[in-house]
Structure formats: C-alpha cells, structure tokens
Amino acid sequence: MSKNTISPRDAQWREDLRKSMTAKERTSIPRAKMNELDPQYRVTCNEEVNQGLSAEQAQLESRRCLDCPDPQCMQGCPVSINIPGFIKNIERGEIGQAALVLKETSALPAVCGRVCPQERQCESKCIYNKMKKEPVAIGYLERFAADYLQHSTDAPQPAVEAPNGMKVAVAGSGPAGLSFAGDMIKKGYEVTVYEALHEIGGVLKYGIPEFRLPNSVVDIEINSLKEMGVKFIKNCVIGKTISYDDLLNEGYDAMFIASGAGLPRFMGIPGENLIGVMSSNEYLTRINLMGAGKPGWATPVLTGKRVAVIGGGNTAMDSVRTARRMGASDAMIIYRRSLEEMPARVEEVHHAQQEGVRFMTLHNPIEFLGDENGRVRAMRLQKMELGEPDESGRRSPVAIPGAIEEVEADVVIVSVGVSPNPLIPNSIDGLEITRRGTIAVNDSTLQSSMPLLYAGGDIVRGGATVILAMGDGRRAAAAMDEMLKSRK
C-alpha cells in the first residue's frame, strides 16, 4: 500500500462515516441512474452514450455502501480493487484519494468503469442482492473517481519504487499488457511495450467504439503509464520485426505476451465469401482505428441499409450499434438463442434496443445469398428452439425441422468469436501451445513452458473481457517479480 493511501479498515473517518447514517437509512437510498444521451440524437454521432454521474449523484450513491466487514464485492473483482475504500473516500468528499485507491491496483480505472461487466462481477457479490435490492453502482462510482483523476492536475499519484536494474518486455498494448506494465513499473522495472499496430491500446482502440469508450479516455490512461516511465514502441511485430531471442540479446530479463486474439472466426456456411460479408474485427477496426466514414479519412468500409450482425456478445452489440451510426435503417442482431441467454451486457442490449436495433433471436444463418454481382443480398435463417443446457450452462439451440425463412440484408457482419493470432506462439521455439492455439501456462503464475516467458489475456484464454485480461496482467506481474528477484 502506498504511503499516500489512507488505511481502509483502521482510519477514524471510516468509523465516523459508519456512524453518520444508519444501515436502514443507507439501504433506503435508490440506486443512481446513469445520465445518457437521447437515443434519437446519439445514433447520429459517435459521442459517448453514458455521460457519467454528477458529484451529487456520486456522493449519494456512495452512501448506499454499507462498508461490510467482509466485502464480497472485492472477491468478484479480477484486479482486487479496494472497493469499499474508494467508495468511502467518495462519500467523504476526497475524490483524489478515491482515485488513488483505484490506481493502486488498476492501471485503467476509467476504462474499467465504462466497459467492465460489473453486474456479473463485483456488483453481483454486493450484499444488496441478498436484500432483493439493486446493488451499489460500483462501476458508475469507479468511472466518476477515475474521471476526476484524469482531469485533475493535483490528484495524488501511485508510488513507484526505485529502479531495480532489471527490464522486461511486453508484447501487446491491450488491457493485459497495460495492466502488467503498470504493475511492473511500480515495482521498479524498466518496462517496454511493443505494439504491432500504429496506435497504442489494442482492443481498447480497435475493438470498442468511441460511443462506449472514447479514445481520449484510453489515451489519458496510456499517458499516465508513460509518465510513470513505461516505454511504448509502435509498428513492431514480435516474431517478425523482432524475435524473442533478439529481445533477450538486448538485455531483457523476461517477457510477457499479451498479443490478444485478433483472428476472426467464421461459420463455415455457403456464401461467406460474398462481397458484403465480413468479420466484426475487420468492420470495427476499419471504423474505430482507421477512421472509415470520418471526414478526411480515406479508409473504405462497406455500408448498407439492411445490416445483419450474427452473434450475441458485446462485440456484436458494438457492431450493430455502429451500423446504425453508419446509416443502417434496419440493423439486425441474428442470434441462435433467446434474449435471456445472450452473453452481451444487459446495458449494451438495452442501449441497442433504444437505438432501434431489431433482435431476431432463435434464428441461425445457414446460407448467405448473393446477387448477380456477387454481393450479399439476403440470408437463409433456420428457426431454432431451446433444448437442454450445454457445457456453458445455457440451453442449447435446436433446429426446428423445415422452419427456414429468407431475410434481406446488404451487409452481414459475423461476430461469433475470435482465435489467437498464431504469429508469436509459432515464432518461439520450445513454447508449448494448446490444441486451441493458445499459449499453455501455469494457471496460478501464468508462466509458460519457458521460464522467462509469461502470457495472459486472450492469447491464453482465447477470448475474454477487458477486466479478466487485466487480472491476468496483475497476476503475471506478481509472479514474474517473485521469479526475477529470486534469481538475483
């Protein structure tokens, strides 16, 4: 814990806050509602939909926290944020200290406050759920405190240890790599992050639209890491531009691979090679990272009036909501299960519904049909019904014999998952790879078959959330730090 951090369990002001309101008074406060842009306006632009809480809203919401003796919310956080600590600082009015508590464990709190599925993690463990009440809005409060830190010139910063003479390399500047870099720089290491693309941020930049996560927010978090001493090298492909052996020869003591899972999957059905059928990775990258559709940018991207997105995850929601903003009058989600089984965040589904997205659930594409010019014009959809649960716990979709319909579409975006890019794993001799193409690691330390090489995020998981990738970065940093110091 930093010397600037107020002890969350022992400080007198925590005790005073507990006594300032009764539990009954705290639990009678209704949960704060996020301020949002009007749906009719926001589909015309790329402005951030969620506008954040006001200071008054945040302080009132912070009073709902009961400061539990055994805060289960922390057990639900992959990066172990001291949730009661930062919330009680907000209640006290010490927003800078609240932000500092966040920064002690999270390299990207302003990002997490926007895109993490809190409803399935920290908020799902909140004691309010046992009372049949809405949980404390932990994500909203995290965003509030983190945004204060981003826009304040005098907010306290996390402590950084003196240089220890060792240096580590990071492959990939997505959430796992940035989280790892933030922890290692604080531990006194020299840290260099290598990014294959021309922008730092990985999936935070190319995969998540600005109406959900503005690039300016990501850039401020990255600049904070730069100010702490992290170095970034762009346009450098590990395994091509430079090899793992080259890095060791340059004096790096160890390496963390966080290269993500940017290889799109397709369905393997007829018509996927038609013009107008593309992956969500391509679609979102062209628009989010390469400026397609923006004035002054030359990047092309196909647009249509009837756009179908295949899938039900957050990336599918990002794609279909982007399509609305790119001019689609009929933007559809095609999903083989029901709305209840959809893995996307409830908030994202709600926002898509507000924005006029059409949900065709219990439908599964079996063929894409083209016109005389080879461009997609329609889909053949198999109607489904739900059977028994599968290994994920969701009820399996089962085809209804003979129930097939044709639906027009002039652009189809496939968002049914991703696979790890094999470039880095295949370029390192002796590195153990799983059958899925992911890097095999020790479950607790994230150390690979090569002692100086650790890995985390999608290159290990095959596909995960931002916060789970960040949790991997933290775990790998702690384990690598222990390993390197034991070798000195």
Residue, then its C-alpha position, 0 to 999 in steps of 0.5 A: m500500500s502506498k504511503n499516500t493511501i489512507s488505511p481502509r479498515d483502521a482510519q477514524w473517518r471510516e468509523d465516523l462515516r459508519k456512524s453518520m447514517t444508519a444501515k436502514e437509512r443507507t439501504s433506503i437510498p435508490r440506486a443512481k441512474m446513469n445520465e445518457l444521451d437521447p437515443q434519437y440524437r446519439v445514433t447520429c454521432n459517435e459521442e459517448v452514450n453514458q455521460g457519467l454521474s454528477a458529484e451529487q449523484a456520486q456522493l449519494e450513491s456512495r452512501r448506499c455502501l454499507d462498508c461490510p466487514d467482509p466485502q464480497c464485492m472485492q472477491g468478484c473483482p479480477v484486479s482486487i480493487n479496494i472497493p469499499g475504500f474508494i467508495k468511502n473516500i467518495e462519500r467523504g468528499e476526497i475524490g483524489q484519494a478515491a482515485l488513488v485507491l483505484k490506481e493502486t491496483s488498476a492501471l485503467p480505472a476509467v476504462c474499467g468503469r465504462v466497459c467492465p461487466q460489473e453486474r456479473q462481477c463485483e456488483s453481483k457479490c454486493i450484499y444488496n442482492k441478498m436484500k432483493k435490492e439493486p446493488v451499489a453502482i460500483g462501476y458508475l462510482e469507479r468511472f466518476a473517481a477515475d474521471y476526476l483523476q484524469h482531469s485533475t492536475d493535483a490528484p495524488q499519484p501511485a508510488v513507484e519504487a526505485p529502479n531495480g536494474m532489471k527490464v522486461a518486455v511486453a508484447g501487446s498494448g491491450p488491457a493485459g499488457l497495460s495492466f502488467a506494465g503498470d504493475m511492473i513499473k511500480k515495482g521498479y522495472e524498466v518496462t517496454v511495450y511493443e505494439a504491432l499496430h500504429e496506435i497504442g491500446g489494442v482492443l481498447k482502440y480497435g475493438i470498442p467504439e468511441f460511443r462506449l469508450p472514447n479514445s481520449v479516455v484510453d489515451i489519458e490512461i496510456n499517458s499516465l503509464k508513460e509518465m510513470g516511465v513505461k516505454f511504448i514502441k509502435n509498428c513492431v511485430i514480435g516474431k517478425t520485426i523482432s524475435y524473442d531471442d533478439l529481445l533477450n540479446e538486448g538485455y531483457d530479463a523476461m517477457f510477457i505476451a499479451s498479443g490478444a486474439g485478433l483472428p476472426r472466426f467464421m461459420g463455415i456456411p455457403g456464401e461467406n465469401l460474398i462481397g458484403v460479408m465480413s468479420s466484426n474485427e475487420y468492420l470495427t477496426r476499419i471504423n474505430l482505428m482507421g477512421a472509415g466514414k470520418p471526414g478526411w479519412a480515406t479508409p473504405v468500409l462497406t455500408g448498407k441499409r439492411v445490416a445483419v450482425i450474427g452473434g450475441g456478445n458485446t462485440a456484436m452489440d458494438s457492431v450493430r450499434t455502429a451500423r446504425r451510426m453508419g446509416a443502417s435503417d434496419a440493423m439486425i442482431i441474428y442470434r441462435r438463442s433467446l434474449e435471456e441467454m445472450p452473453a452481451r451486457v444487459e446495458e449494451v442490449h438495452h442501449a441497442q434496443q433504444e437505438g432501434v436495433r431489431f433482435m431476431t433471436l432463435h434464428n441461425p444463418i445457414e446460407f448467405l445469398g448473393d446477387e448477380n454481382g456477387r454481393v450479399r443480398a439476403m440470408r437463409l435463417q433456420k428457426m431454432e428452439l431451446g433444448e437442454p443446457d450445454e457445457s456453458g450452462r445455457r440451453s442449447p439451440v435446436a433446429i426446428p425441422g423445415a422452419i427456414e425463412e429468407v431475410e434481406a440484408d446488404v451487409v452481414i457482419v459475423s461476430v461469433g468469436v475470435s482465435p489467437n493470432p498464431l504469429i508469436p506462439n509459432s515464432i518461439d521455439g520450445l513454447e508449448i501451445t494448446r490444441r486451441g492455439t493458445i499459449a499453455v501456462n501455469d494457471s496460478t503464475l501464468q508462466s509458460s513452458m519457458p521460464l522467462l516467458y509469461a502470457g495472459g489475456d486472450i492469447v491464453r484464454g482465447g477470448a475474454t473481457v477487458i477486466l479478466a485480461m487485466g487480472d491476468g496482467r496483475r497476476a503475471a506481474a506478481a509472479m514474474d517479480e517473485m521469479l526475477k528477484s529470486r534469481k538475483 
